[in-house]
Amino acid sequence: MSLWNLLDGGMSHPTAPSNWRERLLYWCGRRLALRHRNVTLPKSTRIHPGAKISPRNGAIHFGENCVVADGAIIQGNVRFGDHCSVQPYTIITGYGSIESPTGQVTIGDKVRIASHGMMIAANHNFSDPHQAIHDQGLSHAPITIADDVWIGGRVNLTGGITIGHGSVIGGGSVVTKDIPPMSIAVGIPAKVVKSRK
């Protein structure tokens, strides 16, 4: 059992602190995130100290009243709007630098991201069969999630896609193409099955 388990009382999702243990827990999460100089974190946002926050060569910006749960990994160029949540064991990885955020992950306001999802804003190059894939580099491609989107559990978002506002992505889906606003999309690859209009 870790110190964090003692402090969080078994809750992986940060809630409004109601006692000294929870206040200490989120203070620690905040300090761990802010040890990196390119992380912007308003006081209203709560980060579980079991989350891993690292901007690498980029920058991570959190909006107001966001929550990041235990086990989540957020790294590279990532920008959150206000009132977003990231549940346990979700991985969000942006690429590029501060000067050139070519693989930025941009998340709008009031976005809900369920557990075990993966958003990777780059792909390995592999066109030359005579060269190791490791040596062929990466192609960066941004991921954009508009306002009021719900990303279900175990969803994978590939680089270069946009999810329109008000959309729902069903659990276990793999999104390889843009999703129009107010859509419900499911499957591998994800396809629009219904409109919320």
PyMOL commands that set and color helices and strands:
alter all, ss='L'
color gray80, all
select helices_A, chain A and resi 3-8+20-34+133-136
alter helices_A, ss='H'
color red, helices_A
select strands_A, chain A and resi 39-40+46-47+52-54+60-61+67-68+73-75+78-80+85-86+91-93+105-107+112-113+118-120+122-124+138-140+143-145+150-151+156-158+162-163+168-169+174-175+183-186+191-195
alter strands_A, ss='S'
color yellow, strands_A
deselect
rebuild
show_as cartoon
